[in-house]
Every structure is written in C-alpha cells, then in structure tokens.
C-alpha cells in the first residue's frame, strides 16, 4: 500500500510538473484542468453580484488593463458569456474560494477579503500569446493552511516613501499574503503623526495620518489588512529624544516604566493608530530587546517597584505588556508581540494567554515552551524569514523550509541547530511573517519580491511541497505579472558585473565595473516612460525615455510609466546602480564569514599563515591605489603593482583613480583576521563527550582552528568531559588546552591519557588554576607516554556554569 501511495503521489507531482497550463502561487489545494481556453476579450465585463463587491471589480479592471492593455467595463448587471463574475457564497467559510473558468470566469468566496485573494489566482493564471490573453478552462478549490500570513516592513530605521508601501500592498495582494505589518517606530525615527503629541513625529521621516488612511483604504480594497506596530518600551530613542520630559532621557534605553503619565500617553497614541488602521483586528506592541540597566538605578522606577510590591524592573516590563494588552482589548483588538519573556512571566506578573507571540530568535524561550505554556504563536524564524542588508536567504533555501521549523544564523541562539516541531497542539501555530529590516527604500521591493513568494507557499501549504523547479517555473511567470502591476516597465541593462546575484551582499546585483547602458521598456501598450536622475519622483514633465542612457558613475534611476492620457500606471520603479571599478580575488582563506558590515560591501575573512589579494579593474587606463590600515586611499597611496600578501590581521582598501588622479566609484574593502590554525594529532579525530549544547559540538574542539565562536560547550554543570580518539597509539609529550577567553574568566581542568580507553593516567592537574584564559591557552609538558585516547575533564568556569573548550592539541615532541 505504501508503494502504491508513493507512486500515486509521484504521478500527481509529475502531472503538476509537466502541466504548462497554469502558473499560480501559492499552488492551490485542488486544480482540475479542462479542455479549452477562456480568451480575455475587449468586450468582456467585470460583474459584481453584490454592491459591496464593486470596489474589487474596479480594482480588477485597472489591474487587467495594466496586464493586457484592455479596458474592461464594470457592471452590476446579469453576466453573459465572456464576463468575469465576482460572487459571494456564505457556505465557503474562512478563506476558501472557488475559481471556475469555462465560458465565463466565476470567482467565488465567502467574504470580500477572500474573494480579493481568489481574484489574484485569476490574474496569475492569465497567459499571453501575441496580443491575446487567455487562461485554460479549469476549476480550482483552494484554502490556506495558515490564517496569518504577513509581510513586515521596517519604515523607521531608514526613510521610506509612501509609494514603496503601496507596492508592498500589491506584493501581498498577488501572493495572498493577508497582512502587511508596518514597523512604525524605533530608535531612529517615529514615523506616525500623532495629533495628541505632535513633537513625536520625526521631521522629514514621518507619514501623515491622511497618507496612511489612504494607504489603508487602498489595501482594504485589495484584500490586504495593514497591522500597525508601535514598538515599546525599548526601541524608543526617537520618542525620548523628542519628549524626554515625558518618556525619559535618551540614555534610559526604554521609556520610563515608573511614570504613570507614560501609560496615558502610550494609550492615547495607540488609540490614534488604531483609528487610522481601523480595519486591522490586530495591534502589535513590539516589546522586544528591552534592557533595563539604566532604569534599575532610577529613583522613580525603584519607588514604583516598591509601591507595587514587585521584585525588580523586569516586573515593570511585564506589567507594561499586561496593561497595553488590556487597553488594546478594550478597543476590540487583539495584541501581538515579539517573543521577549520567559515562561509565562514572573512570580508577580503573568503574561496573558490571549496575546499572540511572534517566536523569532528562540533566545527567550523555545517555541515548544510557548505552546506548552498555552500561547498562540507565529513562526518568524530569523532564518529564513528575515531580510536585512547583510543577511538574505535565496528563494530555493526558503522554499525548502517549513513553518514548524526555527533556525538562526547566530551561534548563541538555541535554533542555530534547527528546531523542528513535528506536531503542534490545537493548531496554535497559526502562520508566520517575513520581516524586512533596515533596508533602504529603493532596495525593499527588489529584496522582498524574490523571497515573499516561496515563503507564502510554505505558509499556504506547509506539507505539500512540489519540487523547487516547479515553483521556479511558476514564479518566472507570476513575477512578470507582478512587474506589470507595480512597475509596468522593464530595466534592460548591459554592463552589470553580477546581474543575477541573490546573496547577502547589499545591492551587488546592481554593480557595474566601468560603463552601464540602460534601456527602459514599457509593458503597457501606448504607454510612455519618464525618468529622473536626481532622486526626485518622476512626473509627466520629467525627461521622457527615448534612447539608451549611458551611466559612467553611480546613479539612482527613478522611472514612472504613464498611459496616453498622462495617467500614472503603477508606481515608481527605482534602481540604485553603483560603480565598482575594483574587483578582488583572495587566496589562502580558512573561512569567509559575512557579518553586519556586509551591508556596506565589507566582510571579514580568516586565514592562517598568509593571505594573498589580487586586484583588477575592467578600465584600461588609470591605476588602482590601496592602503593596508583601513584608511581611504587617495592619489598618494601606493599604486597596485601585483598581488598583496598579508601575514598579520589587517584591512585592505582599494580604489580606482583615473589618469587625472580623480577617484572613481566605490572603494573595495576587506578586513582579514589571522587566526591560529594548524593540523596536529587531534585534528578532525573522533570525539565524544559527557554532554554538549546543541550549538557547542565536541568536534569544534578538534577542528584545528582557534575560533572562540566554535567551541565544545559542556552542559549540566561540572564536571564534564570530552574524549579524543587519536585512532593509533602515539608517544605523547605535550598537550595544549585552549578554553574560551574574554580577558577575565579562568577555567580549571585535568587531562588524562589512556592506551585502551579504560585505564587512565592523569598527566595534567589544572584544578587550582586562577590565571585568566587567553587565545594561546595553556601548554602542558609531561613525561612521554604511549597513548591513543585523551580525556579532558572540565572542573570549573569562574564566569558561569558553562564549560568550554575551543581547541585541544597533542604533540609527540
């Protein structure tokens, strides 16, 4: 029976893989392709069968014009053959929908929002042949597994245009992402216009309430609900700078939780936000990454703790969550927050179970713990749902993920070793979210559009993965549909260095080495394109594109399509092209580790004895000049004549200079870190240990590399041991033990040797050591002893209960 079921599943997959008839993301639960096609004709109408559906019909008419260049009338009259019919059916509960294509297109759902999502399947399904648009006759019955599918855009850390947010709405609409969360406040800016506290809005960085209300109306008409995030009590520097007399001084790290007037202000601002985003059933209070060192010493906070009978400042933080939740519930909304508390709170303050928790980095508690404690959660796993300037996962990796899995790139996080939940009680993992953090405005859409589609398919059908190639083929089509909807024009380029790049380095896909030729191609019939090069929004009065643009320097190009009457089509298309005339190749690396500086084109690399850097430029004349101290190269810096070799840690910066000694383009910069790496008797030998934390494997202690981020981490309290099998007998005379180091802590341990793994001889007694650990460790010499096994028993760490071995090395001389 299992073999038969497997064969049937394979046949279903083969049918889906080989079926060229329809391209839809997320892939529906049930698709039946019939013979024949429905052609979209210019005399077709969009019929709304209930008055409340007229806004959706108008939306669909505009979208079909941008896709097909055909103008379809909107009517409330009885449908005819060739029409597109929008219909409500209360028997279709939740987000269920039916798309039936025959002589008519009939799109049916139980409510407006679900019908809007269903209509996106029709838009995606349309194909082009010459000037003809068609969709195969079919019937789709579909519904999502997850009720909460969201995209979050951080508009507070970098300035954003409202135009970008409209495009984010369209991204959500096309791929049936039902919520768009706006991270409105952070340390860098307060982007919401508060009428009650007008000082809060950051000048030049905020949106007006009128702008946001128009955005909400636009989203509501397309079946997308915008959720506001008012992040507090941390991430509030902008608030404390603007109004320190109320919210506390800037150095406090959090708003002042000991002042009752702060709560009055928070409730008032939250009310203003809920009025603007009134269609949202949710309100996000942030509540992450709160640090209380300064507040713990504040007299008002100390007095508040005493008066309330609390144990510490952390109780004030938990009270903040509770009181915000009570206020939000009193306004008919549900609270959402980031994972930021342990267990269910503290012995004095409990976090209510009616708050939805976004489980993201797993440092506060395991997602299973949140479920066991009774919370409804959303999977916002750092990897791969986060999109930052220095961390971006490719679409194939995202597609292979599932919504019951938590991962993290950061070694200290428990989910560095992925956490996979096989089951979940009472369906309390209700979905998840993609988070775009810290990105510049012009990079939001390019970064999101590649990654949102595979992620939303994982939330829509987490246990029904088709091969990635099947998804990729569908995405190639749907992304073209998206282009027509948000930016009905194409950038055609010649001269990009790496145009297909999708890795972590920010904007690398838009780099060129010498000269870039740019063509702007309209996608709507009879439309024209106007553009600007000075950063201003294009208008009908801006230069019209008529011939290729040749770029010789870094340039941000903004373009807008207009129809024949001068009406805007879609939104502004922005691409930041960067001149990078210096390229580099590196030989001799041990590891290549991107880090946060990758967003500025930098990364650190590790090497052992030496590293060699070769530089080049595609420009025939001029020179490359460089420095080795991290400073900016100038016309007097050394001229590059050939490969540069480093034997110690350093930073190389290189820049191209034209024959007139004028610098051109961006600086090529890399930082190199020399680390202690060698092959000795223990390198990559078999190991076992009495215990190990998931992210502290024993094999790290015999990898030959002294990198304190990769160490054996014994758990459960001292003593703990690690044993190495040299796989052959050796006459040992010397052992080097390198523990974790920070300049303060010291470790105590003993080392034993054995020939058979049963009878042991102690050769090192370091049980009374008080000397601080360093990156050199301690080398112990002893009388020669024939041995095969080495056992290091860790006895004490002066800093904490953890027991950490970075490297253990053994020598015969």
N, C-alpha and C positions, 0 to 999 in steps of 0.2 A: 504493500500500500504506500509506504514512504517513497519508493522508487517511482510509482505512478504519479503521486502528487508532485514530486520534483520534476518529472517530465512535463506534466501539465503546466507547472509554473514556468519552466523554461520555454515552452511553446508560447505562453502568454507574453513573456518577455520578448521572444523573437518577433511575435506579431507587432508588439509596440515598437521594437527597434526598427523593423523593416517597414512599418506603416508611414508613408510620406504624407498622409492626408491632412494631418492637423498638428499644430505646434502650440501647446498650451502649458503654461507654468503658473501654479503647481499642477502636476499631472493629475487629472481627475480620478475619482474612485471608480467610475464606470464610464467607459466610452464605447459606443457602438457606431461604427461607420457603415452607412448605407450607400447604395449606388447612386450616382448622380451628384450634381453640384447646384448650389444656390448662387446665382450671379447678382452682384450688387448693381442695380440699375439706377440711372439718374432720376427716374420717376418713382422710385421706392419712397415710402414714408416711414417715419418712426411713430408708432401708435402707442399712446399711453391710455390704458384702460381704466385708470383711476386718476383723478385730478392731482393727487399728491405725487404722481409719477412724472408730471410734466417737466419739472426741473431736470430730472435724469434724462428725459428724452431730448431736451435742449443740449445738455452736455454731450450726449451721444452723437447728436447731429454735428456739432462742432468737431468732435474727435474724428468722425468719419470723413469730414471734409479734409482734415489735415492728413489722414491716411490715404484717401483715394482721390482727392481733389473734386469730389462730387458733393453737391449741396442737396441734402435730403430734407424734405418738409417734415414738420412735426404736427401731428393732428390727434384729436381725441375721438375721431370717427371710427366706425367698424372697419376692421382690417380687410385687405384684399391680398391676393397672391402677390408676392414680391415685397410685401411690407415686413418691417421689423416690429414685433409686438412685445411690449413690456406688460407683464401681468402679475398680479398678486394672488397667492393661493395660501390661505391660512393653515392648510394641512401640512405645508412644508415648514417645519419648526426650525428654530435656530438659524443656522447659516446654510441650510440645504437649498439647493437650486436645481433646476432642470433647464437645459438648453436643447431645444429641438429645432433642427433645421430640415425643412422639406420645401414646399412651395412658398412657405413663409418662414421667417425666423421668429420663434416664440421663446422668450426668456421669462422664466417663472421663478419666483421665490416668495417667501412668507412675509417679507418686510422690505422697506426701501433700501436699507443698507446692504442686505444680502443680494438684492436684485442688482444693485450697482456693481457688486463683486462679480456676479454672474455675467453681466454685460462685458466685463473685461475678457472673459473667455471667448466671447464672440469677436472682440477686437483682435485678440491674438490669433484667432483661427483664420482670419482673412488672409488670403494669399493673392499675389499679383502676377498677372501674365500679360505683358504689354501694358495696355491701359485698362485691362479688365481685372476686377477684384471679385473673388469668389471664395466660398467655403464649402467643403463637402457636406452632403446631406448626412446628418448624424443625430444621435441623441446622447446627451451627457447627463448623468445623475451624479451629483457631487456634494460633498460637505467636508469641512476640515476636521482633523482630529483635535486641534488646539483651538480654544476660544479666544486666546490672547496672542496676537502676532503683531509685533511692534518694531518700529524703527525709532531710535533716539538720535537727535541731532543736537550737539553742543553748540549753542549760539553765543555762549557767554565768554569763552576763552579767546575766541577770535571774532573780529567784526564780521557780520553777515548781512547780506541783502535779503529783503523780503522775497525777491524774485527766486532765490535759491530754495526757500521754503515752499513756494508754490510747486517747484519741480520735485521736491521731496514728496509732496502730496501725490503728484502724478505717478511717481515710482511706486508708492504704496498702493495706489488705485490699480495699476496694471497687474501687480503681483498679489493682489488680495491680502495685503497687509492692513489689518483693520484699525491699527492705532499708530499715530505719529506723536512721539513724546518730544517736547521742546525743553531742553535743559537751559532755563531762562536766567539763572543766577549762579554766580560763582565768585571766586576771589577777584577775577579780572574785571568783571563788569556786572551791572544789574540791568538787564535788557527789557524789563517790563516797566511801563509807565504807570506809576502809582499816583492817582489823583489825591489820595489822602496824605501821602508822604512824597511830594514832588522832588525833594532833594535826592531821592534814591536813584532815579534813572540816570545812568551814565551818559553824559553828553556825547553825541555822535555815535553811540553804540546801542541805543535802545529802539524798540519798536513802540509806536503809539498804540493805544487801545483800539483806535479806529482801524489801523492797519491789521491788527491781529483779529479783530472781529470779521473783517473782510476775508482774511485767510481762513478762519473757521467756517464761514459760510461756503467758501469755495470747496473746502474739504468735505463738509457735510453733504453737499450736492453730489459728491463723487464717492460717498460711502466710506470716507476715512474720518475717524474721530481724533482730534488733537487733544493730547493729555498734557497739562502744564506740570512742570517740575519746579518747585520752589525749594532749592536745596539749602538746608539749615540743620543744625546750628553751626556746623563747620562750612567751609567754602563760602564764607560771608565777608571776606575782607572788603569788598566793594561797599557793602552796607555799613560796615564800621568806619570806613574812611569817610563816607558821605554823611553819616549821622552818629559820630562817636558818643555824643551826649545821651543817646537813647540806646544804641545797640552795643556799646562798649568800645574800648580803644582798639586800634588796629592790631596791636601785639597780643591781643587776648586769644586769638586763634578760633574762637567761637563767639556767637552772640552771647550777651550776658544772661545766663540762665538763672541768675539770682534776683533779677528785677522783674516785678510783676508787670510793669508797663511794657516790657518787651513782648509779653504774651498778647497784650491788647493790640500792639502793632502787627504782630505776626498774623493774628486772626483777621485783622482788617485787610491786610494785603492779600491774604489767602482768599477772602471774600471777593475782592476786586478781580483776582484771577479767575475764580470760579464763575463770576458773572460774564467775563469775556469768553471763557471756554465752557460755556454753559452746556453744550451738548455732550461733554465728557462725563461719564459716570465715575471717573477716577480722578484722584488728585495725588500727585507724587510729592512727598515731603523731603526727599533726599535722605538725610540722617546718616551719611557715611563719613568715615575718616575723621572723626571728632577727637581732637587731642586737648587735654584739659590741664596741662602743666601750669600755665599762667593763671587759669581760673581757680585752681586749687588754692592759690595764695591770696585770692581776692577776698577782702573783708565781707562784702555783701554776700558773696557766694558761701563763705563759711557760716555767716549768720543764717542764711536760708537753709543750709543743711541742718543746722542745729534746730531751727524752728519747726522744720518738717519731720524731724526725727530720722533723717536719712543717715546712711553710713559714710557717704562720700559724694564727690561731684558727679560720679557716674550715675548715681541715683537721680540727680537733677536732669541729666541727659535722658534717662529713661522716662522721667516724668514729662519731659518735652514731647516725646513721641506719643505718650498716652494722651496728653491734653490736645495736641494737634489732631490726633485721631478722633477724639470726642467732638471737636469743633467741626471737622470735616463731615462726620456722620450727621451732625445736626443740620447740615446743609444738603443732606440727601446724597452725598458722595461716598465713595469707598477709598480708603487710604492705601497707597502703595509706597514702599520704601526700599532702600538698599539693605542688603544683609549687613548688619552692623551691631548685633548684640549676641550674647552667649545664652544658650539655653532658652529660657523664657523670660529672662531679665535678671533681676537680683532678688534677694530675700525681702526687700522692701517695696520694689516696684516690678510688676509683671507686664509684659508686652501683650496686648490683646490679640486673640487668635483671629480676629476679623480683619487684620491688616494683611495685605498681600506683600510677600517678601521677594525681592529680586535677589536670588542667590548668584553671586558673581565670582568672587575670588576664593571663597571657601576658607578664609583665614579666621573668620569669626566663629563659624560652625559648619559642620558637614551638612550638605543638602539633605541627607537622610535624617540627620538630627532635627532639622527644621520640620520635616514631615512627621517624625515621631513625636515632636512637641505640639503637633496639631495645626501647623501653619500651611496655608496655601502658598505655593511658590511659583516663580517664573525662572526659567533657566536663562541666565545672562552670563554664561561661562566666558571668562576673559578670553579664552582661546576656544573657538574661533569667532565669537560674536563681536569682539571689539575691533574697531578700526581706528588706528591712531597714526600720526605721521611716521612713527618708527616701527609699528607692528601692523602688518596687513597679511592675512592669510589668503592663499589663492582659492579660486572658486572650486577646484576639484577637491581640495582638502575640506572645505566647508561642506560640500555635498556628501562627503564620506562620514561626516559627523552625525550624531543623533541627539535628540532633545533630552535624553535621560543621561547624558554624559557631561561631566565637568572636566575642563582642562585649564592649565595655566602655564604660561611661559616662564614664570618666576619660580625659582627653585625652592624658596621658603614656603610657598603655598602648598597645602596638602594635595591639591589637584594637579601639581606638577607631574605626579604619577596619576593618570586619568582615573576619575571616579565614575564608574558605570553603575547606574541603578537599574536593575533588571525589572523590578516591579515598583509600583507606587500606590499607596492606599487612597481609595476614594477619589481617584482622578484629581489629586490636588497639585500635580504639576500641570498647570493649565496653559502653558505656552512659553514664550520667551521673547527676546528682543535683540536686535543688532544695534550696537552703540557706536556712533561716530564721534570720537572725542578729539578736540583740539585742532581739527583740520581747518585750514584756511577756506574761505568762502568758495574760491574758484576750484578747489580740489574736492569739494563734498560730493557732487554728483558723479564725477568720474570714478571716485573710490567706491561709492555706495553701489552704483548700478551693476558692477561686476559681481558683487557679493550678496546683495539682498535676495536675488532670485534663487540661488541654491539654498540659502538659509530658509527662505519661506517654504520651499518644498519640503524641507525637513520638519518644519512645524505643521505643515498641512497633512503630510502622510509620513510619520516618523518610521514606520516599519515596512514601507513599500518601495524601497529604493530600486529603481531601474539602473542599468549601467550608466556611468557618467557620460559616455559618448551619446547616449540617448538624450540626456539632459542638455549636453553641449549643443547638439543639433537643434533642439527646440529653442535654446537661448539665442542662438545666432539669428533666428527669425524674430523672436519677441523683442530682442534688443533693437532691431531695426524699427519695429512698431513703436517702441518707446521713443526712439530718436525723432520720429515724425510727430509724436505727441508733445514732447517737451522742447525740442530744438529742431524744427523741420529744416535742417541744413546739415551738410557734412563738411568737416575739415579734411581736405586732401593734402597730404604733406610729402615732400621729398627732402631728405637730408637728416631725418631723426636718427640718433645713434642707436636707440633700442626701442622702437615703437610698440612692440608687443610686451613690454615689461609689465609684470604684475606683482613683483616682490615688495619687500618692506621699504625700500628707499623712496622717499617722498618725491614725486613729480619726475622721476627718472625717465618715464615713458615720453616726456616732452623735452628731453635734452637733444641738442644738436651740436656738432663739433666745429662747423665753420659757417655754413650758409644754409638757410632753410627757405624752401619755396612753398608757399601756401596758396591753395585754391579753396574757395568757398562754393559749395554746390547746393542749390536749392532743392528741396524734396517735394514741394507742393507746386503744381502746375501754375505757371504765370506769376509766381512769387519772385520777389527780389530780395537781396541781402544788403543791409547797411552795416557798417562796422566802425569801430574806434580803436585807436592805439594808445589813448591817453588815460585809460581807466574809467572814462565816463560811460554811462549807458548809451547804447546806440539809439538814434531816433531816425525818423524819415528824412531828417535834414543832415544826417551823418553821411560820410562818403559811401557811395554805392559800389559794391564789388563788381568790377568789370574785367579785371585782368589779374594775373597772379601777383601776390605780394612776396617780395624777397626780403627776408629778415637777416641781418648781419649781427644783431645784438639781442640780448634778452628782451622779450616783449610780451605783454599781456594783450591778447587779441580778444575783443568782445564783438559778437555779431548777433544780429536780430533779423529774422525773416518777416517780410510784410507781404500781404496779398495785394492784388491790383488796385484796391481802393485805399491802400495805405494803412490797413488794419494789421496790428501785430499778430503773428502766428506763433503760438508757443511762447517761449521765454528766451532770455538772453543766453547765448552759448559763449562760454569763457574758456580760453585755454592759455595757460602761462608757459610760454616757450622760453627755455633757458639755454644760453650759450655756454657750453662746457668744452673749451678747445683742448684741454689737457686730459688725456687718459693715462691710466697707470695699470701695470701688471706687477704682481707681488709673488715672489718665490721664497719658500722657506718657512711658511706659516705652519703652526701647530693647530690653531683654531682660528676661525673667522666669526667673531661674535658681534652681531648688530646690537646696538643699545639705543638709549633715548636720543643720542645725538645723531642717529641715522636720519632723523627728520631734516637735518641741515647738511646732509651729504657726507656725514662723518661716521666712522665706526672704528672700533678698536680691534686690533689683531694681536695674536700671541705668537711668539716664536721662541726657539731655544737658543742655539749658538748665534745665529745671524739671520737677517732677512735682507733680501735684495729687491729694490724697487726700480722698475723700468718705466720711463715716461715717454709719451709720444703725443703728437698733435697732427691732425689732418691738414693744417695750414702750411703751405710750402715755405713761406718766408717767416721771419721773426724768430724769437727764441723762447725757451722755457727757462724761467728762473725759479729758484727754490730756496727754502730755509729749513733748518732742522730743529729749530727751537719753538715752533708753533706760531711764530710771528708771520705777518702778512708779507709776502715777497714784494720787493719794489725793483726799480730799474737798476739798482746797485747790488742786488742779491746775486749769489753765484749762478752762473749760467750752467744749465744742464748739458753735460757732455757725454754722459753714458750712465749705466746703472749705478745706483747709490746703495751702498751696503751699510746696514746698521748692526752693531754688535751690542748695543745697550738700548734700553727703552727710549723712545723719542717720538716726536711729531714732525712729519714732513708736510710742508705746504708748498704747492707749486702753482705757477700762474703763467699764462702766455702773454708775451709782450710783442707788439708789432714792431717793424723796423724803426718806427719813430719813437720807440720806447714807451708807447702808451699801452697800458694794460687792457686786455680784452677778456670778457667772460668771467666765469666763476672760478674760484680757487679750488684746486684739487687738494684735498687734505685727508690724511690718515694718521691715526695715532697707533703706535706699536708698543707692545708691552713684552719685555723679555721675562720669561719665567723659567724656573728650574725644571728642566725636562731631561730625563736620561733613561736608558734601558739598563736594568740591573737584574739580579737574580729573581726578584719578586715580580717583575713587570708582567702584567697580564696573566699571572698564575692563578689557579683555582683558589677561591676563598670561601669561607663560611663564617658565620658569626652567631653569637648567642641571641642577638636581636638586631633589628635595623629599622629605622624610619623609612617610609616609602621613598623619600627623596634623598636618602643617605645610604646608598648601596655600598656594601663592603668592597665591591670591585673598584670603586673610586680610589681606594687607598693603595691600589697596586697598578694604577694606570700609567705610572712613570712621570706624571705631571704634578707639580706643586701648585695647585689652584685651590684656594681655601673654599671656593664656592662648590667644589666637588670633593666631598669627604664622606667617610663612613660615619653614620650617626647612630650610635647605640642608644636604645631606649629602655625605659623601665627602671632606671636608677642603677647606681653602681653596686657591685662590679658587673662589667660586661666585657666579653672577649671577642677577638677576631683572630681567625687561624688561617695561615697561608700554607699551601702545599707546593713545595718547590719542584715536585714531580721527579726529583732524583736527589740522591744523597750528595751533600756538599760539605766541605770543611769551612765552617763559618767562623769569622774572626771579628766582624764588625756589623752593627745594625744602626740605622738612622731612623728615628721616630719623629715625624712631623705632625703635630696636632694643630687644631685650629688656633689662630692667633689674632689678637686685637690690641696688643701692647700692654694689656693689664692682666689677663687671666693666666693661671697656671694649671697644669694637669699633673696627676700622679698616676703611675702605672708600673707594671712589671712585665718582663719579657722572658718567655720560656722557649726552649728548643727540644725537639724530640726526633728520634730516628724512625719510630714506628707509629707515632700518633697516640700512644697510650702512656708511655713513660716519659716524664718531662724533667728537664733540668733548667732551673732558674739561672739566667745569665745577667739579667738587669733588674735591680731593685731601685725604682724611682718613686717609692711610696712616700717619701718625705720631701719631695721637691717643692719649692716655693718660687722658683725662678720663672718669670713670665715667658710664655711661649713666643717664638718668633718664626719667620718664614724659613729659617735654617734648621729648625728643630733641634734635636739633641742626638749626637753620635756617641754610641756606646761601644767600647772595645773590650774584649774578653779573651780568655784562653781559647785556642782553636778547638772546635767541637764538631764532629761529624753529625750532620742533622739533615732531615728532609722537611720537617714541619716547624713553623714559627707561630707562637701564640702570644699576642699582646693582650694583657688584661688591664682594662682601664678602671682606675680606682676612685678618681676624684677630679672634678672640674670646679675651680673656685668661683666661676661666674654663674653657673646654673646647673641643673641636673643632667644636661646633655653630655654625651661622651663622644668626642670627635677625633678621628684620625684622618688627616689629609693624605699622608703617604708613609709607607713603611718600606725601607730599602735594606737589602742584605748584601754583604760582600765577603769574599774569601781572603782579601788582604787588607 
